Amino acid sequence: MTTNIDAQITARLEIHEVRYTRGRRAVAHTLADADGPLSAGEIGERLGPDVPVSSIYRTLSIFTDAGVVTPHL
């Protein structure tokens, strides 16, 4: 099911010629469902062992470049 957040992320990623994959969608929904900022490790804990932390870092980098997320320093 495509939500409003999915449509917004898809539009931002398309500008950067990046696909909105199932893994990226899982990271986006995990962040959207959180009560506050999450680290890559915390996202990984919520997604489970099937998603490598390296993929989560890569996704967060792509999301940052596309303006989907802003790093929490």
Secondary structure as a PSIPRED ss2 file (coil, helix, strand):
# PSIPRED VFORMAT (PSIPRED V4.0)

   1 M C   1.000  0.000  0.000
   2 T C   1.000  0.000  0.000
   3 T C   1.000  0.000  0.000
   4 N H   0.000  1.000  0.000
   5 I H   0.000  1.000  0.000
   6 D H   0.000  1.000  0.000
   7 A H   0.000  1.000  0.000
   8 Q H   0.000  1.000  0.000
   9 I H   0.000  1.000  0.000
  10 T H   0.000  1.000  0.000
  11 A H   0.000  1.000  0.000
  12 R H   0.000  1.000  0.000
  13 L H   0.000  1.000  0.000
  14 E H   0.000  1.000  0.000
  15 I H   0.000  1.000  0.000
  16 H C   1.000  0.000  0.000
  17 E C   1.000  0.000  0.000
  18 V C   1.000  0.000  0.000
  19 R C   1.000  0.000  0.000
  20 Y C   1.000  0.000  0.000
  21 T C   1.000  0.000  0.000
  22 R H   0.000  1.000  0.000
  23 G H   0.000  1.000  0.000
  24 R H   0.000  1.000  0.000
  25 R H   0.000  1.000  0.000
  26 A H   0.000  1.000  0.000
  27 V H   0.000  1.000  0.000
  28 A H   0.000  1.000  0.000
  29 H H   0.000  1.000  0.000
  30 T H   0.000  1.000  0.000
  31 L H   0.000  1.000  0.000
  32 A H   0.000  1.000  0.000
  33 D H   0.000  1.000  0.000
  34 A C   1.000  0.000  0.000
  35 D C   1.000  0.000  0.000
  36 G C   1.000  0.000  0.000
  37 P C   1.000  0.000  0.000
  38 L C   1.000  0.000  0.000
  39 S C   1.000  0.000  0.000
  40 A H   0.000  1.000  0.000
  41 G H   0.000  1.000  0.000
  42 E H   0.000  1.000  0.000
  43 I H   0.000  1.000  0.000
  44 G H   0.000  1.000  0.000
  45 E H   0.000  1.000  0.000
  46 R H   0.000  1.000  0.000
  47 L H   0.000  1.000  0.000
  48 G C   1.000  0.000  0.000
  49 P C   1.000  0.000  0.000
  50 D C   1.000  0.000  0.000
  51 V C   1.000  0.000  0.000
  52 P C   1.000  0.000  0.000
  53 V H   0.000  1.000  0.000
  54 S H   0.000  1.000  0.000
  55 S H   0.000  1.000  0.000
  56 I H   0.000  1.000  0.000
  57 Y H   0.000  1.000  0.000
  58 R H   0.000  1.000  0.000
  59 T H   0.000  1.000  0.000
  60 L H   0.000  1.000  0.000
  61 S H   0.000  1.000  0.000
  62 I H   0.000  1.000  0.000
  63 F H   0.000  1.000  0.000
  64 T H   0.000  1.000  0.000
  65 D H   0.000  1.000  0.000
  66 A H   0.000  1.000  0.000
  67 G C   1.000  0.000  0.000
  68 V C   1.000  0.000  0.000
  69 V C   1.000  0.000  0.000
  70 T C   1.000  0.000  0.000
  71 P C   1.000  0.000  0.000
  72 H C   1.000  0.000  0.000
  73 L C   1.000  0.000  0.000
